[in-house]
């Protein structure tokens, strides 16, 4: 597609439920990144994919968070047993290659845990 | 551990004047620096970047300055326009590592 697409754009969930966030990167972009932005904070790195493998998962805050990527395309970020502190905008970005720092970001998924 | 800091949460500038956004970093291994701009309900968009081998990079109205000894970079926008009103994020990376972002500065351009 023309840009990075994320769905849903907004998600309200009850504490304790699982949520799945989706990212469709730009076609042909091999690198894919997940970041989140909590209220009043900067962008916090979560995980990086090169192709279908994730060489850097260092930003995942707990084992409730997981992500996968298939077909060097779509990625899903799953949060199990959501907590209120998980409320944030989750941003996905893709780039052509690891050293192409002009990441293209999606519009994000705003997650609210109530 | 905040490796990239933007100490001004907000900045207000008159249209036509210069806007200067500042960013400080602590990791001396950072060798590539970028600025992103973000409008509400949109993802950040890449604006301008600079390698650590340079001290200045210019692109139209936007100039980024890097002072490695002070571990400081700044973004100058001149002249400032109403469409420049947005949140600006500074980001840095070490080698081919992930981008580390600052907290952002909300720039408001007043007519």
HADDOCK unambig.tbl for C-alpha pairs under 7 A between the chains (distance, minus, plus):
assign (segid A and resid 41 and name CA) (segid B and resid 103 and name CA) 5.22 0.50 0.50
assign (segid A and resid 42 and name CA) (segid B and resid 101 and name CA) 6.13 0.50 0.50
assign (segid A and resid 42 and name CA) (segid B and resid 102 and name CA) 5.34 0.50 0.50
assign (segid A and resid 42 and name CA) (segid B and resid 103 and name CA) 3.55 0.50 0.50
assign (segid A and resid 42 and name CA) (segid B and resid 104 and name CA) 6.07 0.50 0.50
assign (segid A and resid 43 and name CA) (segid B and resid 101 and name CA) 5.58 0.50 0.50
assign (segid A and resid 43 and name CA) (segid B and resid 103 and name CA) 6.94 0.50 0.50
assign (segid A and resid 98 and name CA) (segid B and resid 96 and name CA) 6.53 0.50 0.50
assign (segid A and resid 99 and name CA) (segid B and resid 96 and name CA) 5.75 0.50 0.50
assign (segid A and resid 102 and name CA) (segid B and resid 46 and name CA) 5.87 0.50 0.50
assign (segid A and resid 103 and name CA) (segid B and resid 46 and name CA) 6.96 0.50 0.50
assign (segid A and resid 104 and name CA) (segid B and resid 45 and name CA) 6.69 0.50 0.50
assign (segid A and resid 105 and name CA) (segid B and resid 43 and name CA) 5.18 0.50 0.50
assign (segid A and resid 105 and name CA) (segid B and resid 44 and name CA) 6.00 0.50 0.50
assign (segid A and resid 105 and name CA) (segid B and resid 45 and name CA) 6.77 0.50 0.50
assign (segid A and resid 106 and name CA) (segid B and resid 43 and name CA) 5.14 0.50 0.50
assign (segid A and resid 107 and name CA) (segid B and resid 41 and name CA) 6.36 0.50 0.50
assign (segid A and resid 107 and name CA) (segid B and resid 42 and name CA) 4.38 0.50 0.50
assign (segid A and resid 107 and name CA) (segid B and resid 43 and name CA) 4.12 0.50 0.50
assign (segid A and resid 108 and name CA) (segid B and resid 43 and name CA) 6.26 0.50 0.50
